[in-house]
Structures are given as structure tokens and as C-alpha cells.
Amino acid sequence: MLDAPGPGYPPPRNTWQFPPPEVRTRWKWIAVLATVLGLVGAAGLTTLLVVLGSQDFSGLIGDEELTDTIASQCELMTATIDSMPLSGSTPRQAATIVDQNRAVELMVLAIRRENAREVRDDEPAEQWLQDWERLVDARERYARQLLRDPEASLEVPRDADGHKITERMNDVWLGDPACTVPRTLANPRTDAYMGV
């Protein structure tokens, strides 16, 4: 049964010896139209991708060199702030807030110094740096209030829509965030706040 001869391969007949089936004119036009529409669609998509690739996304920081600088400076700032927890007496906590603010100021200065042209050409980057400065100013006021009232709380500045600027600061990235606002900066937990 297994030794039974089967059809040979390739088939003994030339399959191209028969003429192709007749194509009606209507189907030719449909095929031509589909091809033209496909080419126009591909050209349009390619043009759109080129335009999007060359434009600055409104509200997003997109410059790669600037993003690299921000990431490295932000990592340094975050590590510095993480090494300065709020603890001790109220004057000590106020001093720690000022020290944390200094770490943010150094980050902003370094980014402006290393990438002045990129910051100038990227409006969202300039606004992002100004938001950091506004947050530092609010924290400076908070540190002074804390000396007068250990129960004081930080009022994070808000944007024109009433949202905390820290939300906008964390949402300016096209992909993975290069820098996010450390929770300690936006929500400092002093000993008085924690009930100690």
C-alpha cells in the first residue's frame, strides 16, 4: 500500500499551456482604481509621518539632546532630595526644605547652561523649567510659614485650568518620562503633619 505510485512532481503537464481566463473590463478598472487609491494613501501616510517627525509636538519636550540632559540632571536632583528626608525640629525641617529647593535650582541652572539653545527653541521645555521655579518659590513660602505654624501645608501652584503644575510637569514627555517631580517636593510630610 505504501509502495503505490503517486502523482509525479512536478505535474507532467505545463499549467501555463492554457490561456488565462478572460477578465472583464469592469474588473480591470476596479483593479486599477484600487491600485491608485493604495498608492495615494501610502503617499499621504508617508507625507504625514514626515511632517509629524519634523514638527514640535505642542506641549511636549521632544529634543533628544535636551531630554538626555534633563534625565541626568533630574536623576542627580532626585538622589540629592532622597538623601534629605524631612525630620527633626520644625526649624530643621524648614532648613531641609530650603536645601531640597537648592537641589532643584541647581538642576534648572545646569539644564539652562548645558542646553540653552534647545531650551530657547522648545517652548514646552522653557515652561517646564519655569514650573520648577514656581514650585521652588511655593516651597520657599512654605518653609517660612512652617517656622510660624508647624501645621502649615504646601500650596502647589496651579495652571490656568486649575490643575496642579506638578501634573503638567510629569506629562510633558513623548515616551517614558525623563524626569518626574519627586513626591517629597509636591507633598512634604513634616513631623507635625505626621503627628510626631
PLY file of the C-alpha trace (Angstrom):
ply
format ascii 1.0
element vertex 196
property float x
property float y
property float z
element edge 195
property int vertex1
property int vertex2
end_header
0.00 0.00 0.00
2.81 2.40 0.78
4.59 1.36 -2.40
1.74 2.55 -4.64
2.98 5.12 -7.12
1.51 8.60 -6.67
1.30 11.55 -8.98
4.66 12.79 -10.10
6.07 16.09 -9.10
6.12 18.45 -10.88
2.94 17.63 -12.75
3.52 16.17 -16.18
1.56 18.98 -17.86
2.62 22.57 -18.25
-0.02 24.54 -16.38
0.73 27.64 -18.44
-0.19 25.95 -21.70
-3.75 27.14 -21.26
-4.66 30.79 -21.88
-5.52 32.87 -18.78
-9.20 33.32 -18.04
-10.91 36.25 -19.66
-11.09 39.37 -17.49
-13.99 41.69 -17.94
-13.29 45.40 -18.43
-15.20 46.29 -15.26
-12.78 44.28 -13.09
-9.78 45.87 -14.79
-10.99 49.34 -13.79
-11.64 48.22 -10.23
-8.11 46.78 -10.02
-6.58 49.98 -11.47
-8.64 52.17 -9.12
-7.67 50.07 -6.06
-4.00 50.31 -7.02
-4.17 54.10 -7.50
-6.02 54.59 -4.21
-3.48 52.40 -2.41
-0.58 54.43 -3.81
-2.25 57.76 -2.94
-2.97 56.51 0.60
0.62 55.32 1.07
1.97 58.65 -0.22
-0.35 60.57 2.11
0.65 58.48 5.11
4.34 58.91 4.30
3.90 62.68 3.99
2.03 62.81 7.29
4.76 60.85 9.08
7.48 63.13 7.66
5.58 66.25 8.74
4.91 64.87 12.22
8.51 63.80 12.56
9.79 67.27 11.76
7.34 69.22 13.92
7.48 70.01 17.60
4.62 68.34 19.45
2.67 71.03 21.23
3.12 70.75 24.96
5.76 68.00 24.81
9.52 68.14 25.25
10.89 66.27 22.27
14.53 67.29 21.72
16.64 64.19 22.35
19.78 66.01 23.48
17.76 68.17 25.86
15.89 65.14 27.18
19.18 63.34 27.88
20.47 66.33 29.86
17.20 66.61 31.76
17.28 62.90 32.62
20.81 63.01 34.01
20.29 66.25 35.94
16.94 65.06 37.27
18.46 61.81 38.46
21.09 63.78 40.39
18.45 66.11 41.85
16.18 63.22 42.86
19.05 61.36 44.55
20.02 64.52 46.42
16.46 65.12 47.62
16.02 61.48 48.62
19.11 61.82 50.80
17.49 64.72 52.71
14.36 63.42 54.46
12.26 65.85 56.47
12.83 65.12 60.14
13.80 66.77 63.40
12.63 70.08 64.79
10.46 72.44 62.79
13.41 74.80 62.07
15.43 71.78 60.90
12.61 70.70 58.61
12.33 74.22 57.16
16.09 74.21 56.55
15.81 70.81 54.82
13.09 72.19 52.52
15.41 75.06 51.59
18.24 72.58 50.94
15.95 70.45 48.75
14.97 73.59 46.86
18.64 74.31 46.23
18.99 70.89 44.57
16.12 71.78 42.21
17.62 75.20 41.47
20.95 73.58 40.60
19.17 71.17 38.23
17.35 74.02 36.46
20.55 76.05 36.16
22.50 73.10 34.77
19.83 72.35 32.16
19.69 76.00 31.08
23.50 76.20 30.93
24.09 72.94 29.05
21.21 73.26 26.59
20.47 76.99 26.30
19.69 76.84 22.56
17.46 73.77 22.85
15.53 75.29 25.77
15.09 78.54 23.86
13.79 76.67 20.77
11.48 74.32 22.73
8.62 76.26 24.35
7.40 73.31 26.49
10.93 72.94 27.91
11.02 76.60 28.92
7.59 76.32 30.52
8.65 73.11 32.30
11.69 74.86 33.79
9.54 77.83 34.82
7.17 75.40 36.56
10.11 74.05 38.58
10.95 77.64 39.56
7.33 78.29 40.58
7.36 75.10 42.68
10.58 76.21 44.40
9.05 79.64 45.15
5.98 77.97 46.68
8.19 75.71 48.78
10.22 78.73 49.97
6.99 80.35 51.17
6.01 77.06 52.79
9.34 76.85 54.65
8.79 80.35 56.05
5.18 79.51 57.03
6.36 76.31 58.70
8.51 78.34 61.10
5.42 80.31 62.18
2.96 77.41 62.07
4.14 73.77 62.29
0.73 72.71 60.89
1.20 74.72 57.66
0.78 72.93 54.35
2.29 73.44 50.93
0.09 75.06 48.29
1.32 73.71 44.95
0.81 76.36 42.23
-1.91 75.67 39.67
-2.10 76.21 35.93
-4.73 78.25 34.08
-7.12 75.28 34.14
-6.84 74.89 37.91
-4.66 71.76 37.85
-1.52 71.45 39.97
1.54 72.30 37.89
3.15 69.07 39.03
0.65 67.18 36.85
1.71 69.17 33.80
5.38 68.78 34.72
5.03 64.99 34.69
3.07 64.92 31.40
5.44 66.73 29.02
7.20 63.63 27.72
6.56 61.93 24.40
7.53 58.49 25.69
8.81 57.39 29.08
9.24 60.38 31.40
12.79 61.71 31.54
12.00 63.41 34.84
9.12 63.35 37.26
8.54 65.54 40.28
9.63 63.64 43.40
6.65 63.12 45.71
8.56 64.77 48.57
8.68 68.08 46.69
4.96 68.28 45.98
3.80 66.74 49.24
6.34 67.22 52.03
5.49 65.12 55.07
6.76 67.06 58.07
6.86 65.56 61.55
3.99 67.85 62.62
1.91 66.65 59.66
2.59 63.03 60.56
1.60 63.64 64.18
5.09 63.21 65.68
0 1
1 2
2 3
3 4
4 5
5 6
6 7
7 8
8 9
9 10
10 11
11 12
12 13
13 14
14 15
15 16
16 17
17 18
18 19
19 20
20 21
21 22
22 23
23 24
24 25
25 26
26 27
27 28
28 29
29 30
30 31
31 32
32 33
33 34
34 35
35 36
36 37
37 38
38 39
39 40
40 41
41 42
42 43
43 44
44 45
45 46
46 47
47 48
48 49
49 50
50 51
51 52
52 53
53 54
54 55
55 56
56 57
57 58
58 59
59 60
60 61
61 62
62 63
63 64
64 65
65 66
66 67
67 68
68 69
69 70
70 71
71 72
72 73
73 74
74 75
75 76
76 77
77 78
78 79
79 80
80 81
81 82
82 83
83 84
84 85
85 86
86 87
87 88
88 89
89 90
90 91
91 92
92 93
93 94
94 95
95 96
96 97
97 98
98 99
99 100
100 101
101 102
102 103
103 104
104 105
105 106
106 107
107 108
108 109
109 110
110 111
111 112
112 113
113 114
114 115
115 116
116 117
117 118
118 119
119 120
120 121
121 122
122 123
123 124
124 125
125 126
126 127
127 128
128 129
129 130
130 131
131 132
132 133
133 134
134 135
135 136
136 137
137 138
138 139
139 140
140 141
141 142
142 143
143 144
144 145
145 146
146 147
147 148
148 149
149 150
150 151
151 152
152 153
153 154
154 155
155 156
156 157
157 158
158 159
159 160
160 161
161 162
162 163
163 164
164 165
165 166
166 167
167 168
168 169
169 170
170 171
171 172
172 173
173 174
174 175
175 176
176 177
177 178
178 179
179 180
180 181
181 182
182 183
183 184
184 185
185 186
186 187
187 188
188 189
189 190
190 191
191 192
192 193
193 194
194 195
